[in-house]
Amino acid sequence: MRTRLKKIFAWALVGLVVLIASGILLADHLTPQATGEPSWTLPLERDATAIDRELMPLLDRNPGMSGVILVPDGLDAFASRAISARQAGRSLDVQYYIWKDDLAGHLLLNELLQAAERGVRVRLLLDDISTRGKDGALLAFDQHPNIEIRVYNPFRNRDGVGRLLEMVQRAWSITHRMHNKAWIADGRVAVVGGRNVGLEYFDAAEDVNFIDLDVVVFGPEVNSASDIFDTFWNSEAVVPIAALNSKSERRLDEVMAGIREEVRSAEAKRFLDLVDTSDSVRRYFLQTLEPYWISSLRIMSDPPVKANGDRRDGWLITPILDDLRSARGKALVVSPYFVPGPEGVTLMAQSVRAGVHVGVVTNSLAANDVLAVHSGYSRYRKQMLRHGVALYETRPGMTSESSVFGSSGASLHTKAYIVDDRRGFVGSFNVDPRSIDLNTEMGLFFDDPALGAALRELFVHLSSPELSYWVYINDEGRLRWLDAATSPPEVLGNEPESSRWQRFLVWLMAWLPIESQL
């Protein structure tokens, strides 16, 4: 029996080695090839669509400048996408890492469908890592003559054991993902930031919602977002969903019927009614929203393919590091997943020695939805504190009061920084190795004191005692968490509100050589 088990194990090991070796040697042939016809952003016109007619008078009064509106509220974030889709008359170019198969995802798919029915050209680009089991819905929408759906770095095997084996076989290439988030209407309005599409990103989940941040941009800089979308859409890493799978017409009809039924449901009406009563939505229709008008801003992205060994020229990390190194008085960072690595710790230490106040808000262990990331962060926590970095970890119990289903827990998902109260960034970039070297990322860089002040206030709010613990090292050299929201303030000796099992798993994972994947 023992001999037989040894043989089985040996053959399994040989099979695994062959599988991985074939993936390394044949990676270019194993990856599905781009087969989509090139297409490009449609030309802009002054008054062809409702969006053109709404924005051109504003842009004429602010020549050379782009308008920016911060969107921290989940309901407003949904509204910004839905309203721009309803106003669109030319095109909708939409790019996301995650698009959930839930009510929010179906409602926004329906907005795209209704636009397509009016003759709007819709291009939807999704990262393939989260499309498992969703091909039916994607293919059903892709059938519309005005809708095309493509996926980034797709699996050949769409489901089952084959997909799992392919994940092992293509381990060195499948780990590269498109983390970009962009919603572009008529080439005039762009929504970029940290949110994916799903209930928890729009304050509509029953248990945990994400505290996140988007920016709505209109004006000349939207051209940059459109150029980025075109570069991805036409890249070698992107494949039409129709080239990867097929479903019977009956199955596609069933999928569409189910989605239509859901978007007409009482639950959908309840959510949409809440969106309609949002203060920002009312102010939009009353034309009393006041954007920041900025000339110094850039929407930027990583290239569609970030190959190992490539130089970082053209990668998002380069302008981010340039910004942070330029700090003279203050550098404040908000990142839900924070694994600075030796390079990041060195940069922060040099900044503190130069007299810069460096502050970081990130998730606590109990608030973090990826324990492996917290294990990477925990390796550098004491180093950062000893160098004088101010660390704040968000509470797992901070509430999202606007949740459709009542008060629920929330987890930090905002990705932003502010330097010297005027230069900053809002986007999809986490301060971790995955965002730096593996994922493609996207965001808005700006230099403006008014927008900078607004982001500084957001940092102050997120780091407040009501939302976060202050982390420090006591006189005995031990980590401590100050809960200043209690009276009197309480000092905690363990990761707040975490279990022994969570702490053990984090300790265990900290020993694994996985930091490059975090």
N, C-alpha and C positions, 0 to 999 in steps of 0.2 A: 504493500500500500504506500509506504513512504517513497519507494523508488518511483512508483507511478506518479505521485504528487510532484516529485522533483522533475520528472519529464514534462509534466503539464506546465509547471512553472517555467522551465527552460524554454519550451516552445512559445509560451506566452511572451517571455522576455524577448526572444528572437523576433517574434511578430511585431512587438512594439518598436524594436530598433529598426526593423525594415520599414515599418509604417512611417516613423519619423524621418529616417534617411531618405525615403522617397519624397517626402514633403520638402526636404531641404534641396535635394538635387533636381526635382521636377517642379519646383514651386511655380514657375511661370506658366507651365502647362496645366497644372492642377487648378489654378485660379481661373474662374470663368472670365472669358474675354469680353471686352467692351464691344458691343455690336450696335449701339444706338446711333441714329443719324444725328449729326451735329445740329444744334439749334441755338439761337442767341436771343438776348433781350430785345423786345420789340421797340421800335423807335418811339420817343416821347413826342407828344403833341400838346399844344397849349390848352385846348378846350374840347378834346374829343370825349373825355369821360367825366363823371361826377368828381372824381379825385382831382383831375386836372383843373376843373373849374373852381373847386374849393381852394386849392393850394396856390395857384398862380398869382392871385392878388396879394397873398401873404408874402410870397417869394419876391414879387416885384418891389414890395416895400422894404425888403431886407436883402438887397442884392449881394450875391457872393456868400451868403450865410445859410446855414442849415438850422432848422428848428429841432430841438431835443426836448422830449418829455420823459421824466423818470416814471417807471411803473413798478412800484413795490407791491401793490395789492393784486392778489390773485384774480379777483373778479374783473378788475380793470384790465388785467393782462389778457383774459379771455375776450373781453369786449374789444380791445384794440385789434385783435385778429379777426373777430367776427364782423365788426363794423367795416374794416377796410376791405374784407372780402365782399360784403354787400355793396360797397361803393365802387368796387373795381369794374372797369369796363373794357380793359385791354388784356391784362395778364396777372397771374398769381404765380410767383416763383417761391416755393416753400421747401425748406431744408432742415431736417431734424435728426437727432441721434435716437431719441425714443418717441414713438407715437403709440400710446396705449390703446388697447382694444377695449375701451370703456366708454362711458357716456360722453365724457369730454372729447375723446378722440372721434367718436361717431358724429357728434354735433359739428365739429370742425370739418370733418370729411364731408358732411352734408352741406356746409357753407361752400366748400370747393365745388361740389356737384352743382349747387344752385347757380354759382357763377358760371360754370361751364355751360349750363343750360342757356344762359344769356349770351353765349358766344365768347366768353372769356377763355383765353388759353391758359391751362393749368399745367404746371410742371411740378411734380412732387418728388423730392429726393430724400430717401431715408437710409440711415445706416442699417445694414442687414442683421446686426447682432440681435436686434429685438423684434425681428419680423416673424420668428418661428410661430407657426400656426395661424398667421394672418394673411397668407397668400390668397385665400379665397376672397377676402374683402378688397385687397389691393388689386387683384385681377378684375374683380367686378367693376371697380371704379376706372381701371385702366381701359376697359372696353369703350368708354365714352370717347367719341372722336375728338373732343377738346381737352382730354386729360391724358397725360403720360406719366407713368410712375417708374422711377429707376431706383436701384439700391446700390449702396457703396460696399465694396469688398465682399461680395456675396458668397454664400455657401453653394456648392454644386448640389449637395444633398439638402433638400428642403426640410426634412424632418426625420424622426426615427433614429435608429442606431447609426445609420449612415452619416447623419449630421454629427453625432458624437465622435465617430471615428475620424471624420474629416477635421474636426476641431483639434484632435491629437496630431493628425498627420500634418496639418498646416499651422502648427503651433507658432511658428516664427513669422508667419504672414497674417494669420487671422487676428492676431492681437492688435493690429493697426486698425483703429476705428475713426469714423468721422463724428466728432463731438460738436460740430457747428450747429447753431440754431439761428434761423433767419426766416422771416415771413415778409415777402416783398410784394406790394400791390401796385400794379400799373407802372412799375419802375419809379414811383413817386414817394412811396411810404415804405419804410423798412422797420420791422420790429426785431431787434437783436438783443441777446442777453444770455441768461442762464437757464431759462425754462425750457423743458421738453413739453410734450403734449400728453396730458393725463389729468385725472381728477385731482391728484395731490399737488399739482403745479398751479391749480386755479382755486385753491381753498375749498375744494368740494369733496375731499375724502373723509370717510367716517372716522378713521383712527389717527393718522399722522399726515399733516400737510407740510409742504416745503416753504420756508421763508426765502423768497427769491427776488430777483431784480431784472427787469427788462428796460430798454430804452426804445422809444418810438422816435424815429428820425425822418424828417422830410426836408427836401432841398437837394442841392448838388451832390452831397456826399452819398446819397442813396445810389448814385452811379457806381460807387465802389462796391457796395453790397451786390448789385446786379452783376458786375464783372466777376466777383468772387463766385457767385452762383454759376455763371456760365462756365468758368474754369473747371469747377467740380462736375457739372452736368456733362461736359464733353471730355472728361478725363478718362484715362485708361483704367481707372479703378471702379468705374460705374457701369452697371449693366441694366438694361430694361427688365422689369419684372416678368414681362411676357416671354422673354428668352430663357427664363429659368424654370418656369412651371406652367401648367395649364389645368383648368378645371372644366367640368361639363357645364353647358349652358344652364342646366337645371340647378346645379349647385350654386352658380353665380347668382341666379335669380333668387334662390333661397337666402343667400347672404344679404343681398340688397333689400329684400323684404323685411328681414330681421332688423336691419339698421333703420329703415324707414319707420318701422313700428316703434323702435326705441326713441327716435328723435321726436315722436309725437306723444310720448308717454307723459304721465303726470310728473314724474321725477324730472324729466327734461324741462317741462314748463316751469316747475318750481325753481330750478337753477337759472333758467333764462330770465325769469321775473326778477330774481335777485340781481342779476347782471344789469338789467334795465334800470333798477333803482339805485345803482351805484352813483355816488356823488360826482365822480369824474365823468361818467357817461352823461349825466344830466348837464354838466358844464360843457361837455363837447357839443351837445345839441343846442345849447344856449350860446355857443361860441364865446365862452368866457375862460376857456383853458389858456394858460399863459406859458408858452414854451420858452426855453432858453434859446436865444439866437446866438450862434457860435460860428466863427469863421475858422477857428483852429481846432479841427477834429478830423479823425481818420477812422474809417471802418476797415479793419485788416483781418487777414486770415493766414493760417499756415497753407502751404501748397497741398494739393490733393494727395500727394504721395510723399511721405517722409521716410525715405529709405535709411536703414542703419548705415552709419558712417558718413552720411551727408553732412556738409557744413551747415551751420545754423543760419547762414545768410538767407533772408527771406522767411525765416521761421518767426513765429509770434514771440518766442522767448527773448529774441534779441532786443526789440523795442521795449519790452517789459523790463528787462535788466537795465537798459539804458535809463529808463524812467526812475527806477528805484535807486540806482547809483547816483542819480542827479540830486537826490534829496539833500536839503541844507538845514531843514528844521524839523521835518515831520514826515514819516512814511507809515501809513495805516493800511493794513491788509485785511480783507475778509475773504476767507477761503474755507469751504466746508471740509475739503480734504486737503490736509496741509502736511506735506512731507518735504521739507526744504532741502535735505541732503547736505553734504559738506559744503558745496558751493553756496547754497542759500544761507547756511549758518555763518559762513565767512563774510558774506556780503552784509548781513545784519550786524555782525560784530564790528565790522569796519565802520558802518554807519553810526552805530552807538558811540564808538570812540571819537567820531568826528562831531559829536554833539547832537546827533539826530535822535529824536524820539521815535522809536520803532514799536508799533503796536500791532497785534495779531488777534483776530477773532476767528475761532474755528469751533467745530463740534466737540463736545465732551464725549467720552466713551459711551455713555448711556444714550446720547443723542445721535451718535454716528451710525449710519445704516450699513457701513462697511468696516467690520472689525479689523480686517487686514490693514486697511489704511491707517487706522488708529495705532496699530502696532508699529508702523513705519514712523508715524509722528512721534510716538512715545520715545523712540531712540534718541531724538534730538531735543526733547523738551527741556531737560536740565541744562544742556549746553546753551540753549537760547536764553534761559533765565539767568544763567551765570554771566552771560555777556550783556545783560541789561535789557533784554527784549520784554515788553509788557505782554503777557499772554492772558487771554480770556477764552473760556470754554462755555459754549451755550448750554443752557439747561434743557434736559429732555422734556420737561413739563411746561415749557413756555407755550402759551396758548395762541391759537389762531382764531380770533374772535369772529372773523367773517366766514368761517366754515359754514357751508350750506347745512350741514347736519349738526350744527351747534359747536360749542367749544371742543377743540380736539388738540392733541399734542402737535408739536411742530419740530422740524429738523432744519438746520441751516442749509441752504443751497445757493446763497448769493455768492457771486465771484466778482470781486471788485477791489480796487485800491485807490488811494488818494495820496499824492505827494505835495507837501508844502501848501496844502489847502487849495490847489488850483489845477495841478496836472493829475490825470487819473485814467482809469480803465473800468469798463463794465463789459462782461462777456461770459464766455463759456470756460475760460482758463482757470483750472485749479493749480495751486502751487504744489505740484507733485511730479514725479518722473513720467507718469503716463501722459499728462498734458504737455510736458516738455518734449518728449522724444517719440511717443507712440501715437497718440490721438492727433487729429487735426482740430484746431481750435479757432475761435473767431471772436471779435469784440470791437468795441468803440474806444479809441484813445481821444482824449480831449485836453485842452489847456484853456481853462475858463474859471475865474474866481467864483462866480455865482454857482455854477454847477459843482465846483469843488467844495463849496460851503455846504451844499445839499448832501453830498456824499460824506463829508465829515460828520454831519449831524446823524446820518444813518449809522456810521461807525460808533458814534457816542451812544446811540440808542441800543444797538446790538450788544455793546460791551457794558451796558448798565447793570447794576445789581439785580434788577428784576428779570433780566434775560440771561445773564452769564455769571459764572464764577471767576474770580480773579485767582490765578495760579501763581504760587511763589515757592521759594525754598526757605525753610526756617533755619534757625541758628544751628541746628544739628545736621543740616544738609539734606533734609527730607522734603519731598514734595508735599505741599499743602494747598487746599482750595478754600478760599474765603467766600462764605455765603453772607454777603452784606445786606441781603434783603430781609434777614431775620432781625429781631430785636431782643437781645443784643446780637451783633454779628457772630456767626458761628464758624469755627475753623474745622475743616474736615480732613481726616487723615488718609482716606481712600478716594478713588475716583467716584465722584458723587453719583448716587442713585444707580450704581452698577452692581451686578451680581458677582459672586466669587467665580462663577463659571465664565463670565465675560472677561474678567481680569486674567483668569488662567489662560484662556484662548489667546488673548492679546500678548501675554508673556511668551507663550509657546510660539506664536507666529513671528515674534520679534527675532527669533533665532533662525528663521528660514531665509534662504537667499532669494527673496521675492521682491525686494525694494524696487527694482527696475520696472516691475509690472504694476506698481501701486499708483 
